[in-house]
Amino acid sequence: MKFVSTRSGAEPVSLSEAIAAGLAPDGGLYVPEAWPNAAIIADGAGLAEAAARVLSPFAEGDVLEPEIAAIAAEAFNFPVPLVPLTDRLAVLELFHGPTAAFKDFGARFLAGAMTRIRAGASRPLLILVATSGDTGGAVAAAFHGKPGVEVAVLYPKGLVSPLQERQLTCWGGNVRAFAVRGAFDDCQRLVKAAFGDKDLRSRCDLSSANSINIGRLLPQMTYFAWASSNVWRAHGEKLSFVIPSGNLGHATACAWARTIGYPIGEIVLAHNANRAMPDYLESGVWRPRASVATLASAMDVGDPSNAERLFNLFPNMTALRGAVSAHVVDDAAISARIKQGYAEHGQIWCPHTAVAAETHARRHGVGRWAIAATAHPAKFREIVEPIIGESIALPAALAALMARPSEKVEIEPDLAALKHALLS
């Protein structure tokens, strides 16, 4: 199996080479050169076993091939319940990992893969990660204390929740946090600029832990494949998904799982007021723009990187419109859906999951559906608690973080400032 750039200006590489590089030399994102057939997931298989089956074909011929099962077992060691709300609707809870967000799946798999790839390397690896909230905490937790790896987390100052900021800044050691005086798009732009800076690359081995790195994206296919396979065996029906969407990595992973043959029906992208993709599907004009701050802050992305992978997979508008649909939910509707979800189902949803729940209520068709619940509501207590009128208990892992000291460095949103901070 080889991987090629979405921009077709780089030589094909192996999986481990694509993971180590993060971004292709031509600035594109790595995608599979060809698509394998879906591997059969055994009845009763746990997620780790299923992940090994799903991902092994992508590592064929690579040094990681014999390690995939072990990496999956290390990474996916927490529950992933599909909680029924009605006889046709369920919630796929993806927030039971150590940082209480779905980003734990990709970050932990990437950490396991990267440490194996880098074993015996002559100089440390510097991982750059831009985050709108959850990615940075998951990456920091996954790589904290890993030998030979340093992590730099860039997040928009004042635009993440207080608990999210604590998750980004409490690690120390080989993890540093940088509060960028700008928006998430500025953070993402800085990471891409750093990869293109020859001086910085001459001084450091660089890689990324954002979903631009295929080592983050591939493992996110696994729970879509696993859940849909379980529903297919139980009911003989495809499972459709509503996915909270910001940088579009999660939706891309679901589309990839369906592409290789897993029984996935519709894929609906649930957006907040950052509507570059919904507008594109409607108008046919791709128009990234500055991000807008919303209650669902982790989805505040105006120029989503993984749109490039979706456009590569569906190269014309007819194909794209046939593959995915998108819907926009404003802050008032987010609040109303949080309140209604608690009143009707006893469910406490984070704002991002509420965007998906509201989208399902407005846009779903027939069949069986799952809402992707991306974060524990305790990460957004200051938003959710006043809406439902109840206190939300912190999961033990999050409570432990609150006792750790916090440290960050503020920087301006330009490459010179980032380089100075990284190299000082």
KAKABEL-V245059 format. One record per backbone hydrogen bond with DSSP energy under -0.5 kcal/mol. NH is the residue of the N-H (numbers start at 1). CO is the residue of the C=O. Records with the same first field share a line. If there is no record, write none. Layout:
# KAKABEL-V245059
NH: CO  CO
This chain:
# KAKABEL-V245059
3: 13
4: 31
6: 29
8: 5
13: 3
18: 14
19: 15
20: 16
21: 17
22: 18
23: 21
24: 28
27: 24
31: 4
33: 2
36: 34
38: 260
42: 40
45: 42
50: 46
51: 47
52: 48
53: 49
54: 50
55: 51
56: 52
57: 53
58: 55
59: 55  56
60: 57
62: 59
65: 62
67: 64
68: 64  65
71: 67
72: 68
73: 69
74: 70
75: 71
76: 72
77: 75
83: 81  91
84: 82
85: 89
86: 89
90: 369
91: 83
92: 90  371
93: 81  91
94: 92  373
100: 97
102: 374
104: 101
105: 102
106: 102
107: 103
108: 104
109: 105
110: 106
111: 107
112: 108
113: 109
114: 110
115: 111
116: 112
117: 113
118: 114
119: 116
121: 118
125: 148
126: 205
127: 125  150
128: 126  207
129: 152
131: 154
137: 133
138: 134
139: 135
140: 136
141: 137
142: 138
143: 139
144: 140
146: 143
149: 146
150: 125
151: 174
152: 127
153: 151  176
154: 129  152
155: 153  178
156: 131
157: 155  180
159: 156
165: 161
166: 162
167: 163
168: 164
169: 165
170: 166
172: 175
175: 172
176: 151
178: 153
179: 409
180: 155  178
181: 411
182: 180
186: 183
187: 183
188: 184
189: 185
190: 186
191: 187
192: 188
193: 189
194: 190
195: 191
196: 192
197: 194
198: 196
201: 197
202: 198
203: 199  200
204: 200
205: 124
206: 204
207: 126
209: 128
213: 210
216: 213
217: 213
218: 214
220: 216  217
221: 217  218
222: 219
224: 220
225: 221
226: 222
227: 223
228: 224
229: 225
230: 226
231: 227
232: 228
233: 229
234: 230
235: 231
236: 231  232
237: 231
239: 263
240: 238  368
241: 266
242: 370
243: 241  268
244: 372
245: 270
252: 248
253: 249
254: 250
255: 251
256: 252
257: 253
258: 254
259: 255
260: 256
261: 258
262: 257
264: 262
265: 239
268: 241
269: 267  325
270: 243  268
271: 269  327
275: 273
279: 275
280: 276
281: 277
282: 278
283: 279
284: 280
286: 284
287: 285
289: 302
297: 295
299: 296
300: 297
301: 299
306: 247
307: 304
308: 305
310: 306
311: 307
312: 308
313: 309
314: 310
315: 313
320: 316
321: 317
322: 318
323: 319  320
324: 320
325: 267
327: 269
329: 271
334: 330
335: 331
336: 332
337: 333
338: 334
339: 335
340: 336
341: 337
342: 338
343: 339
344: 340
345: 341
346: 342
347: 341
349: 347
350: 375
354: 350
355: 351
356: 352
357: 353
358: 354
359: 355
360: 356
361: 357
362: 358
363: 359
364: 360
368: 238
369: 88
370: 240
371: 90
372: 242
373: 92  371
374: 372
376: 100
379: 376
380: 377
381: 378
383: 380
384: 380
385: 381
387: 383
388: 384
389: 385
390: 385
393: 391
398: 395
399: 395
400: 396
401: 397
402: 398
403: 399  400
404: 401
407: 169
409: 177
411: 179
413: 181
414: 412
418: 414
419: 415
420: 416
421: 417
422: 418
423: 419
424: 420
